[in-house]
Amino acid sequence: MIFSKIDKWIEQRLAVVGTLVIALVILIYVVSQFVPDISQWIITRGFFSVILIVLIIDLLYKVIELKGTPPSLEVYEDQAQAMSEIQEFIEKEHLETSDLLEYSTSSTRTLLRELRKSNVRIRLLICHPDNAISAHERKTIELGIENLRKDFKDYGKITVKQYRIPASLRGRNLGGKWINVGWYLYSNVDGEVDIRGHDVTMILSDINTPQGEKLKGMFNRAFDGLWQDSTTEDLVLTPQLQGSAERVSDLPQLRPRRSS
C-alpha cells in the first residue's frame, strides 16, 4: 500500500510540474513578443530547447501512464486471464468491502486470500452442498468450505451464506469501484450434469462508466436476491467472529416479491 501512495504522490507532482512548464512557456513567448531583449536571450541561451526536452519527457510519461491504466471495460477469455488484473487492482487500491457470488470457491481461493491480506470486508455467497448438481460438485463445495475455515480462521470481516437456487451468474463487486461478472454453463458429461465457470468468458469493468453501472445493477440484483432469499442459509466459519461484514451495494433493499 505504501508504494501505491508514493506512486500516486509522484504522479500528482509530475502533473503539476507539466502544467507549470506549459504555462511558463506560453508566458515567456507572449512577453518575448513585446521585449526584444528577452527574445534574443531566449535564442542565445537555447531556453526553448530545454523546455522542449522537458515537454517531451512529460509527454512520454503520460503515454506510458495511459498504456498502464486498466481499461474501463475489458472482456477476458476466462477467469485466469482476468484474475491477474483483479489481484493487481486489490493490491493497489484501498478496498473496504467486497461482494462475491461464487459456486464452490475452488478457483477463487487465491482471490479470497488476497482480500483477507488487504483487510477487506467480505460478503461471500456459495452454493449449498445439498443443492450441488452432482456428487463430484458436492465434494468440491465441501472442500471449499474446509479451505474457508482454514484460511479465515479468526478473521472477523467475512460473512458467508449458502444459496439453494440454481447457479447462473458469478462475479464480484470490488469496493464499489470495479465489477467482474461471468456465467455458469451446464452440460451433460457421461450422463452426469456438469457445471463450469472458471473457463467461461468474464467481463471486468470500472463501475464509474455507463457499461459498468449496468453491470453493477445486474450483479447487485442477483447478489441481493440470493442474499435475502428465504432458503439461503448462513455458513458459520468461526462462531465468535463470523458475520461482521458490511454490504457493498449502494442499491436500496429489494422489495418483497408479489405472489403470482
C-alpha positions in Angstrom: 0.0 0.0 0.0 2.8 2.4 0.9 4.3 2.1 -2.6 0.9 2.8 -4.2 0.7 6.0 -2.1 4.2 7.1 -3.1 3.4 6.4 -6.8 0.2 8.5 -6.6 2.2 11.3 -4.9 4.8 11.3 -7.7 2.1 11.3 -10.4 0.4 14.3 -8.8 3.6 16.2 -8.6 4.6 15.4 -12.2 1.2 16.5 -13.4 1.6 19.9 -11.6 5.2 20.3 -13.0 4.0 19.6 -16.5 1.2 22.2 -16.2 3.6 24.8 -14.8 6.1 24.2 -17.6 3.5 24.7 -20.3 2.2 27.9 -18.6 5.7 29.2 -18.3 6.4 28.6 -22.0 3.3 30.5 -23.0 4.1 33.4 -20.7 7.7 33.8 -21.9 6.6 33.6 -25.5 4.0 36.3 -25.0 6.5 38.6 -23.1 9.2 38.0 -25.8 6.9 39.4 -28.5 7.0 42.8 -26.7 10.5 42.8 -25.2 13.2 42.2 -27.9 16.0 41.6 -25.3 14.1 38.7 -23.8 13.5 37.2 -27.2 17.2 37.5 -28.0 18.2 36.0 -24.6 15.9 33.0 -25.3 17.5 32.4 -28.6 21.1 32.7 -27.5 20.6 30.6 -24.3 18.8 27.8 -26.0 15.9 28.2 -23.5 13.3 26.7 -25.7 15.4 23.7 -26.4 15.5 22.9 -22.7 11.7 23.5 -22.4 11.1 21.2 -25.4 13.1 18.4 -23.8 11.1 18.8 -20.6 7.8 18.7 -22.5 8.9 15.6 -24.5 9.7 13.8 -21.2 6.4 14.8 -19.7 4.5 13.6 -22.9 6.3 10.2 -22.8 5.4 9.7 -19.2 1.8 10.4 -19.9 1.8 7.9 -22.8 3.4 5.2 -20.5 0.8 6.0 -17.8 -2.0 5.8 -20.3 -0.8 2.4 -21.5 -0.6 1.1 -18.0 -4.0 2.3 -16.9 -6.6 -0.5 -16.6 -9.3 -0.3 -19.3 -12.7 0.9 -18.3 -14.2 -2.4 -19.7 -12.4 -5.5 -20.8 -13.5 -8.9 -21.9 -11.4 -11.9 -21.0 -11.4 -15.4 -22.4 -11.6 -17.0 -18.9 -11.1 -16.3 -15.2 -7.4 -17.0 -15.3 -6.8 -14.1 -17.7 -8.9 -11.7 -15.6 -7.5 -12.7 -12.3 -4.1 -11.1 -12.6 -5.8 -7.7 -13.3 -8.1 -8.2 -10.4 -5.4 -9.1 -7.9 -3.3 -6.1 -9.1 -6.3 -3.9 -8.5 -6.8 -5.2 -5.0 -3.1 -4.7 -4.2 -3.0 -1.1 -5.4 -6.4 0.1 -4.2 -7.5 0.5 -0.6 -10.7 -1.5 -0.8 -13.0 -1.6 2.2 -15.7 -4.0 1.1 -16.3 -6.8 -1.5 -19.3 -8.9 -2.6 -18.5 -12.3 -4.2 -21.1 -14.6 -5.9 -19.4 -18.0 -6.4 -20.3 -21.7 -6.6 -17.7 -23.6 -4.8 -14.7 -21.2 -4.4 -12.5 -23.9 -5.8 -10.9 -21.5 -8.4 -11.1 -18.3 -6.2 -9.1 -19.3 -3.1 -6.2 -17.1 -4.1 -8.5 -14.2 -4.7 -10.1 -14.6 -1.3 -6.7 -14.8 0.4 -5.7 -11.6 -1.3 -8.8 -9.9 0.0 -8.0 -11.0 3.5 -4.4 -9.9 3.2 -5.8 -6.4 2.3 -8.1 -6.5 5.3 -11.2 -6.2 3.1 -14.7 -6.9 4.5 -16.1 -9.8 2.5 -19.7 -11.0 1.8 -19.5 -14.3 0.1 -22.3 -16.4 -1.5 -21.7 -20.1 -2.3 -23.9 -22.9 -3.3 -25.2 -25.1 -0.5 -23.7 -28.6 -0.7 -27.1 -30.2 -0.6 -28.0 -28.5 -3.8 -24.9 -29.4 -5.7 -25.8 -30.8 -9.2 -23.7 -33.9 -8.8 -21.7 -35.9 -6.2 -18.5 -34.6 -7.6 -19.6 -31.0 -7.2 -20.8 -31.6 -3.7 -17.3 -32.8 -2.7 -15.8 -29.7 -4.4 -18.1 -27.4 -2.4 -17.4 -29.2 0.8 -13.6 -29.0 0.2 -14.1 -25.2 -0.5 -15.8 -24.8 2.9 -13.0 -26.6 4.6 -10.5 -24.3 3.0 -12.6 -21.2 4.0 -12.5 -22.4 7.6 -8.7 -22.8 7.4 -8.0 -19.5 5.5 -10.4 -17.3 7.5 -9.8 -18.6 11.0 -10.0 -15.7 13.4 -10.9 -13.3 10.6 -14.0 -11.3 11.7 -14.6 -9.4 8.5 -16.3 -12.1 6.4 -19.9 -13.3 6.2 -20.7 -16.4 4.2 -24.1 -17.6 3.0 -25.2 -20.7 1.1 -27.8 -20.3 -1.6 -30.1 -23.1 -2.8 -31.4 -21.6 -6.1 -29.5 -23.0 -9.2 -26.4 -21.0 -10.0 -26.4 -18.8 -13.1 -24.4 -15.6 -12.6 -21.0 -15.3 -11.0 -18.9 -12.3 -10.1 -17.5 -9.7 -7.7 -18.2 -6.2 -6.7 -14.9 -4.9 -5.6 -15.3 -2.0 -3.2 -17.9 -0.4 -5.4 -15.1 0.5 -7.8 -14.8 -2.4 -10.2 -17.3 -5.1 -11.2 -16.3 -8.5 -12.5 -19.0 -10.8 -13.9 -19.3 -14.1 -15.7 -21.7 -17.0 -16.1 -22.1 -20.7 -15.3 -22.6 -23.1 -18.2 -24.2 -26.5 -17.7 -23.6 -29.6 -19.8 -24.1 -33.4 -19.8 -21.0 -35.4 -19.3 -21.4 -39.2 -19.4 -24.9 -38.9 -18.1 -24.0 -36.6 -15.3 -24.7 -32.8 -15.2 -21.6 -30.7 -15.2 -21.2 -27.0 -14.3 -18.3 -24.8 -15.5 -17.5 -21.2 -14.6 -13.7 -20.7 -14.4 -13.2 -21.3 -18.1 -16.1 -19.1 -19.3 -15.7 -15.6 -20.6 -15.5 -12.9 -17.9 -16.0 -9.1 -18.0 -14.1 -6.6 -15.9 -15.4 -3.0 -15.8 -14.9 0.3 -14.0 -18.2 0.9 -12.2 -18.0 4.6 -12.9 -18.9 4.1 -16.6 -22.3 3.6 -18.3 -21.3 0.0 -19.0 -20.1 -0.6 -15.5 -23.2 0.9 -14.0 -25.4 -1.5 -15.9 -23.2 -4.5 -15.0 -23.3 -3.4 -11.3 -27.0 -3.2 -11.4 -27.3 -6.7 -12.8 -24.9 -8.1 -10.3 -26.4 -6.4 -7.3 -29.9 -7.6 -8.2 -28.7 -11.2 -8.4 -26.5 -11.0 -5.3 -29.1 -9.2 -3.1 -31.8 -11.6 -4.3 -29.8 -14.6 -3.2 -28.5 -13.0 0.0 -32.1 -12.2 1.1 -33.8 -15.3 -0.2 -35.6 -17.3 2.5 -33.9 -20.5 1.5 -30.4 -19.1 1.8 -28.5 -20.2 5.0 -25.7 -18.8 7.0 -22.4 -20.7 7.0 -20.5 -20.2 10.3 -16.8 -20.3 9.9 -15.7 -19.0 13.3 -18.8 -18.7 15.6 -17.5 -15.9 17.7 -16.3 -13.8 14.7 -18.2 -14.6 11.6 -20.9 -12.2 10.4 -19.5 -8.7 10.7 -19.1 -7.9 7.0 -21.0 -5.0 5.6 -22.8 -4.7 2.3 -21.0 -3.3 -0.7 -24.1 -2.5 -2.8 -25.5 1.1 -2.6 -28.8 -0.1 -4.1 -31.9 0.1 -1.9 -33.3 -3.1 -0.2 -35.2 -5.3 -2.6 -39.0 -5.1 -2.3 -40.8 -8.3 -1.4 -41.9 -10.1 -4.5 -45.7 -10.3 -5.1 -47.1 -13.8 -5.2 -48.4 -14.7 -8.7 
